[in-house]
Amino acid sequence: MKAWRGVLIALSFLLLSGCLVTFKEPLPASDPAPKGLLGKWSGINAWGEPMSLELTRVGNDRYQAVTYFKAKPREREAYPFTVSRHGSRWYLSAKVPGRFGGHYTIAGFELTDKRELVVYNLDLEQINQAIQHKALDGQAFQTDDGDGVQVDSNLDKVFAYLDDPANSDVFVEAVRYQRQNSAK
């Protein structure tokens, strides 16, 4: 799983603690980002390393996340993503690199009153259980870098599962960022 660490840190707001849940379909680019999402953020990743995150608009309802370690500010990774509000939750979706299947990942997020961006990922074990119990369609996959699960259900079925209050524990806090002050 160590090779995934680099990719998942680069996608720091899509961290999955080394494991990956992917989807065949991305979220449609149909919702504007909530007020307060775009801008500069800083936080500590799961390995205790200081990270920075810059979220910008790159088109109509399309966005980009640029992540980097504070110790290496010139080594930046950029990933396009879309956002969608479904029920009471905000979600984001980004393409997964080809070596991890090339599909899409979906994460939940919220903006708190404390000027924090909290990102929630889907728990791999719980998604596997949902597939075993036929609540979702999909299959497990393995790469040289670790375990994953591919969800094949259409987005309507995925959101029906995610929006069910009985499944609220499928979301695991992945990372918490603080808004950076614009004046330095």
C-alpha positions as CSV (number, residue, x, y, z in Angstrom):
1,M,0.0,0.0,0.0
2,K,3.0,2.3,0.2
3,A,2.8,3.3,-3.5
4,W,-0.8,4.3,-3.0
5,R,0.3,6.6,-0.2
6,G,1.9,9.0,-2.7
7,V,-1.2,9.0,-4.9
8,L,-3.6,9.3,-2.0
9,I,-1.6,12.1,-0.4
10,A,-1.6,13.9,-3.7
11,L,-5.3,13.4,-3.6
12,S,-5.1,14.3,0.1
13,F,-8.8,15.2,0.3
14,L,-9.6,11.8,-1.1
15,L,-7.5,9.8,1.4
16,L,-8.7,6.3,2.2
17,S,-6.1,5.2,4.7
18,G,-4.4,3.2,2.0
19,C,-7.5,1.5,0.5
20,L,-9.6,2.5,-2.4
21,V,-13.3,2.5,-3.4
22,T,-13.9,3.3,-7.0
23,F,-17.0,3.9,-9.1
24,K,-17.7,3.5,-12.8
25,E,-19.5,6.8,-13.1
26,P,-18.3,10.2,-11.9
27,L,-20.6,12.7,-10.3
28,P,-22.1,14.9,-13.0
29,A,-20.7,18.4,-13.3
30,S,-24.0,20.0,-12.5
31,D,-23.7,21.7,-9.1
32,P,-21.6,24.8,-8.2
33,A,-19.3,24.4,-5.3
34,P,-20.7,25.6,-2.0
35,K,-19.7,29.1,-0.9
36,G,-16.4,28.9,1.1
37,L,-15.0,25.7,-0.5
38,L,-12.6,27.4,-3.0
39,G,-9.4,28.8,-1.7
40,K,-6.3,27.8,0.3
41,W,-6.4,25.2,3.1
42,S,-3.8,23.6,5.3
43,G,-3.8,20.4,7.4
44,I,-1.9,17.4,8.6
45,N,-2.3,14.1,6.7
46,A,-2.8,10.7,8.3
47,W,1.0,10.3,8.5
48,G,1.5,13.6,10.4
49,E,2.9,15.5,7.5
50,P,1.8,19.1,7.0
51,M,-0.1,19.5,3.7
52,S,-1.5,22.4,1.7
53,L,-4.5,22.3,-0.5
54,E,-5.6,24.9,-3.1
55,L,-9.1,24.5,-4.6
56,T,-10.0,26.6,-7.7
57,R,-12.6,26.8,-10.4
58,V,-11.4,25.6,-13.8
59,G,-14.7,25.7,-15.7
60,N,-18.5,25.6,-15.4
61,D,-19.1,23.5,-12.3
62,R,-15.6,21.9,-12.7
63,Y,-12.8,22.4,-10.1
64,Q,-9.2,21.6,-9.5
65,A,-7.4,20.5,-6.3
66,V,-3.7,21.2,-6.1
67,T,-1.9,19.5,-3.2
68,Y,1.6,19.6,-1.9
69,F,3.7,19.0,1.2
70,K,4.6,22.2,3.0
71,A,8.2,20.9,3.1
72,K,8.2,20.5,-0.7
73,P,6.0,23.4,-2.0
74,R,7.3,23.0,-5.6
75,E,6.3,19.4,-5.9
76,R,2.6,19.8,-6.6
77,E,-0.1,17.5,-7.9
78,A,-3.2,18.8,-9.6
79,Y,-6.5,16.8,-9.9
80,P,-9.8,17.9,-11.5
81,F,-13.0,17.2,-9.6
82,T,-16.7,17.9,-9.6
83,V,-19.1,18.4,-6.7
84,S,-22.7,17.5,-6.1
85,R,-25.2,18.0,-3.4
86,H,-27.4,15.0,-2.8
87,G,-29.8,15.0,0.1
88,S,-28.1,16.8,3.0
89,R,-24.6,15.9,2.0
90,W,-22.0,17.4,-0.3
91,Y,-19.9,15.0,-2.4
92,L,-16.9,15.3,-4.7
93,S,-15.7,13.1,-7.4
94,A,-12.2,12.7,-9.0
95,K,-10.7,10.4,-11.6
96,V,-8.4,7.7,-10.2
97,P,-5.0,7.2,-11.9
98,G,-5.0,4.4,-14.4
99,R,-2.8,2.2,-12.4
100,F,-5.6,2.0,-9.8
101,G,-8.3,1.3,-12.3
102,G,-8.9,4.7,-13.9
103,H,-12.4,5.0,-12.7
104,Y,-13.7,7.6,-10.1
105,T,-13.7,8.0,-6.4
106,I,-16.4,9.7,-4.4
107,A,-16.0,11.4,-1.0
108,G,-18.2,13.4,1.2
109,F,-17.3,16.8,2.6
110,E,-18.5,19.6,4.9
111,L,-17.5,23.1,5.7
112,T,-17.7,23.7,9.4
113,D,-18.4,26.9,11.4
114,K,-14.8,26.7,12.6
115,R,-13.6,27.4,9.0
116,E,-12.6,23.8,8.5
117,L,-13.0,21.6,5.5
118,V,-13.7,18.0,6.6
119,V,-13.5,15.3,4.1
120,Y,-15.1,11.8,4.6
121,N,-14.2,8.8,2.6
122,L,-16.0,5.5,2.2
123,D,-15.0,2.6,4.4
124,L,-13.7,-0.2,2.2
125,E,-14.9,-3.0,4.5
126,Q,-18.4,-1.6,4.7
127,I,-18.7,-1.1,0.9
128,N,-17.5,-4.7,0.5
129,Q,-20.2,-5.8,2.9
130,A,-22.8,-3.8,1.0
131,I,-21.7,-5.7,-2.2
132,Q,-21.8,-9.1,-0.4
133,H,-25.4,-8.3,0.8
134,K,-26.4,-7.1,-2.7
135,A,-27.1,-3.5,-1.5
136,L,-24.6,-2.4,-4.1
137,D,-23.1,-4.1,-7.2
138,G,-19.4,-4.5,-7.6
139,Q,-16.3,-6.6,-6.9
140,A,-13.1,-6.4,-5.0
141,F,-9.8,-5.9,-6.9
142,Q,-6.2,-6.1,-6.0
143,T,-3.1,-4.3,-7.4
144,D,0.5,-4.6,-6.4
145,D,-0.2,-1.5,-4.2
146,G,-3.2,-2.8,-2.2
147,D,-6.8,-3.7,-2.0
148,G,-9.7,-1.9,-3.6
149,V,-13.3,-2.3,-4.5
150,Q,-15.1,-1.3,-7.7
151,V,-18.7,-0.3,-7.3
152,D,-20.6,-1.0,-10.5
153,S,-24.1,0.3,-9.4
154,N,-25.5,3.3,-11.1
155,L,-25.4,6.6,-9.1
156,D,-29.1,6.4,-8.2
157,K,-28.5,3.1,-6.4
158,V,-25.3,4.4,-4.9
159,F,-27.0,7.5,-3.5
160,A,-30.0,5.5,-2.2
161,Y,-27.4,3.5,-0.2
162,L,-25.4,6.5,1.0
163,D,-28.4,8.5,1.9
164,D,-29.9,5.8,4.1
165,P,-29.4,6.8,7.7
166,A,-28.7,3.2,8.5
167,N,-25.5,3.5,6.5
168,S,-24.2,6.8,8.0
169,D,-21.2,4.9,9.5
170,V,-19.9,4.1,6.0
171,F,-18.3,7.6,6.0
172,V,-14.9,7.9,7.8
173,E,-13.2,11.2,8.4
174,A,-10.1,11.2,6.2
175,V,-8.7,14.7,6.6
176,R,-9.5,18.0,8.3
177,Y,-8.2,21.3,6.8
178,Q,-8.1,24.8,8.2
179,R,-8.8,27.8,6.1
180,Q,-5.5,29.6,5.4
181,N,-5.5,33.4,6.0
182,S,-5.1,35.3,2.7
183,A,-2.6,37.8,4.2
184,K,0.8,36.4,5.0
